[in-house]
C-alpha cells in the first residue's frame, strides 16, 4: 500500500449539487464516500457502515489521502471508482435531500437501461445471429444439393462428351449408317 503522505493525483469526474466528485489516483482510482453523501444529503456514517457490511464492497474500501472542500488534506473512507456506480444505484432515492432526488432517480433509471442493454442486447444479438446462421445453413445445404445435382449432370455430359470424342474416323466410316454421334436431345442440351 502506498504511503498516505504521498500526494495523489486528483481528478474531478462529476458535480452533484455543486459538490465536486473527485477520483483520487494513487495506484488505484478511488472516490471518497463522504463528499457524495454530503451532496446527496444522506448520512455518510450510515453509508460507510452499509459499505463495510456489504458482501462485495467490504473487501474493496480503503482510507485514502484526499483534498477536502476546505483545500486541506484528509484521510477519507473511499471505494474504487469502478464500484461507485453500483453503490449509487443502490441508494434509496427517498432518503436523499429533495433537490438531489430527481438527479438520483434519473441516474438510477439510466442504470436500469444500461443493465437491460448489457444483458438483453447481447441476447438480441445472439438471437439475430442464430436466425442468420439458420438461413445461411439452409442456403448452404441447398447450394450443396444443387452442386451435387450439377455434378451428376456434369458427369453425364462428360461421359457423353468422352463417348463422342472417342469415336475414330474409321469407326465412323465403318458404322456410318448405324452410329449417330449426336442424338437430337444431346444437340439441344
C-alpha positions as CSV (number, residue, x, y, z in Angstrom):
1,X,0.0,0.0,0.0
2,X,1.2,3.5,-0.9
3,X,2.2,5.9,1.8
4,X,-0.7,8.2,2.7
5,X,1.6,11.2,2.9
6,X,2.4,10.9,-0.8
7,X,0.3,13.5,-2.7
8,X,-2.0,11.6,-5.1
9,X,-3.4,12.8,-8.4
10,X,-6.9,14.1,-8.1
11,X,-9.4,14.5,-11.0
12,X,-13.0,15.9,-10.8
13,X,-15.3,13.4,-12.6
14,X,-18.7,14.9,-11.7
15,X,-20.6,17.5,-9.8
16,X,-23.5,16.7,-7.6
17,X,-25.4,19.7,-6.2
18,X,-22.4,21.8,-6.7
19,X,-20.1,19.4,-4.9
20,X,-17.2,18.1,-6.9
21,X,-16.8,14.3,-7.0
22,X,-13.1,13.6,-7.2
23,X,-11.2,10.5,-8.2
24,X,-8.0,10.1,-6.2
25,X,-5.4,8.1,-8.1
26,X,-2.5,6.8,-6.1
27,X,-2.0,3.5,-7.9
28,X,-5.8,2.9,-8.0
29,X,-8.7,5.2,-8.8
30,X,-10.6,5.8,-5.5
31,X,-13.6,8.0,-4.7
32,X,-14.3,9.4,-1.2
33,X,-17.8,8.4,0.1
34,X,-18.4,11.4,2.4
35,X,-18.5,14.2,-0.2
36,X,-21.0,12.2,-2.3
37,X,-23.2,11.6,0.8
38,X,-23.0,15.3,1.7
39,X,-24.0,16.3,-1.8
40,X,-27.0,13.9,-1.6
41,X,-28.0,14.9,1.9
42,X,-27.6,11.4,3.3
43,X,-25.6,10.4,6.4
44,X,-22.1,9.3,5.4
45,X,-21.7,7.2,8.6
46,X,-24.7,5.1,7.6
47,X,-23.4,4.6,4.1
48,X,-20.0,3.7,5.3
49,X,-21.5,1.1,7.6
50,X,-23.5,-0.3,4.7
51,X,-20.3,-0.5,2.6
52,X,-18.4,-2.2,5.4
53,X,-21.1,-4.8,5.8
54,X,-21.8,-5.3,2.1
55,X,-20.6,-8.7,0.9
56,X,-18.8,-7.2,-2.1
57,X,-17.9,-3.7,-1.1
58,X,-16.4,-4.7,2.3
59,X,-13.3,-6.1,0.6
60,X,-12.6,-3.0,-1.6
61,X,-12.8,0.1,0.6
62,X,-9.8,1.9,1.8
63,X,-8.8,5.1,3.5
64,X,-7.0,7.5,1.1
65,X,-5.5,10.9,1.4
66,X,-7.7,13.4,-0.4
67,X,-8.3,17.1,-0.5
68,X,-11.4,18.3,1.3
69,X,-13.7,21.2,0.3
70,X,-11.6,23.5,2.5
71,X,-8.4,22.6,0.5
72,X,-6.8,20.6,3.3
73,X,-5.6,17.0,3.0
74,X,-7.7,14.4,4.9
75,X,-7.7,10.6,5.2
76,X,-11.1,9.7,3.7
77,X,-13.1,6.5,3.5
78,X,-13.1,5.6,-0.2
79,X,-14.2,2.9,-2.6
80,X,-12.7,2.1,-6.0
81,X,-14.1,4.3,-8.8
82,X,-15.4,1.3,-10.6
83,X,-17.7,0.4,-7.7
84,X,-19.2,3.9,-7.2
85,X,-21.8,3.4,-9.8
86,X,-23.2,0.3,-8.3
87,X,-23.2,1.8,-4.8
88,X,-25.0,4.9,-6.0
89,X,-27.5,2.7,-7.8
90,X,-28.5,1.1,-4.5
91,X,-29.1,4.3,-2.5
92,X,-32.8,4.8,-1.8
93,X,-33.8,8.0,-3.5
94,X,-36.4,8.6,-0.9
95,X,-33.6,9.2,1.6
96,X,-31.7,11.9,-0.3
97,X,-32.4,15.6,0.0
98,X,-35.3,16.8,-2.1
99,X,-33.2,18.8,-4.6
100,X,-31.0,15.7,-5.3
101,X,-33.8,13.2,-5.7
102,X,-34.6,13.9,-9.4
103,X,-30.8,13.5,-10.2
104,X,-30.5,10.3,-8.3
105,X,-33.7,8.8,-9.8
106,X,-32.5,9.9,-13.3
107,X,-29.2,8.2,-12.7
108,X,-30.9,5.0,-11.3
109,X,-33.2,4.9,-14.4
110,X,-30.1,5.1,-16.6
111,X,-28.6,2.2,-14.6
112,X,-31.7,0.1,-15.3
113,X,-31.4,0.9,-19.0
114,X,-27.7,0.2,-19.0
115,X,-28.3,-3.2,-17.3
116,X,-31.1,-4.0,-19.8
117,X,-28.9,-3.1,-22.7
118,X,-26.0,-5.1,-21.4
119,X,-27.9,-8.3,-20.9
120,X,-30.8,-8.0,-23.3
121,X,-29.0,-6.5,-26.3
122,X,-26.5,-9.4,-26.0
123,X,-29.4,-11.8,-26.1
124,X,-31.0,-9.9,-29.0
125,X,-27.6,-10.2,-30.9
126,X,-27.4,-13.9,-30.2
127,X,-31.0,-14.5,-31.3
128,X,-30.4,-12.5,-34.5
129,X,-27.1,-14.2,-35.2
130,X,-28.8,-17.6,-34.8
131,X,-31.5,-16.7,-37.2
132,X,-28.9,-15.6,-39.7
133,X,-26.9,-18.8,-39.2
134,X,-30.1,-20.9,-39.7
135,X,-30.8,-19.0,-43.0
136,X,-27.2,-19.5,-44.2
137,X,-27.1,-23.1,-43.2
138,X,-30.3,-23.7,-45.3
139,X,-28.8,-21.7,-48.2
140,X,-25.6,-23.7,-47.9
141,X,-27.4,-27.0,-47.8
142,X,-29.4,-26.0,-50.9
143,X,-26.2,-25.0,-52.7
144,X,-24.7,-28.4,-51.8
145,X,-27.8,-30.2,-53.2
146,X,-27.6,-28.0,-56.3
147,X,-23.9,-28.7,-56.6
148,X,-24.4,-32.5,-56.3
149,X,-27.2,-32.3,-58.9
150,X,-24.9,-30.3,-61.2
151,X,-22.0,-32.8,-60.6
152,X,-24.3,-35.6,-61.7
153,X,-25.3,-33.7,-64.8
154,X,-21.7,-32.8,-65.5
155,X,-20.6,-36.5,-65.1
156,X,-23.4,-37.5,-67.6
157,X,-22.4,-34.8,-70.1
158,X,-18.7,-35.6,-69.6
159,X,-19.5,-39.3,-70.3
160,X,-21.4,-38.3,-73.5
161,X,-18.6,-36.0,-74.5
162,X,-16.0,-38.7,-73.9
163,X,-18.1,-41.1,-76.0
164,X,-18.3,-38.7,-78.9
165,X,-14.6,-37.8,-78.6
166,X,-13.5,-41.4,-78.6
167,X,-15.2,-42.2,-81.9
168,X,-12.5,-42.6,-84.5
169,X,-12.8,-41.8,-88.2
170,X,-12.6,-45.5,-89.1
171,X,-15.4,-46.4,-86.6
172,X,-17.5,-43.7,-88.1
173,X,-16.8,-44.9,-91.6
174,X,-17.5,-48.5,-90.7
175,X,-20.6,-47.8,-88.7
176,X,-21.7,-44.7,-90.6
177,X,-25.2,-45.8,-91.2
178,X,-25.7,-47.0,-87.6
179,X,-23.6,-44.7,-85.5
180,X,-25.1,-41.4,-84.5
181,X,-22.6,-39.0,-82.9
182,X,-25.4,-36.7,-81.8
183,X,-28.8,-37.6,-80.7
184,X,-31.4,-34.8,-81.1
185,X,-31.8,-34.3,-77.4
186,X,-28.0,-34.1,-77.0
187,X,-27.9,-31.3,-79.6
188,X,-30.4,-29.2,-77.5
189,X,-28.7,-29.8,-74.1
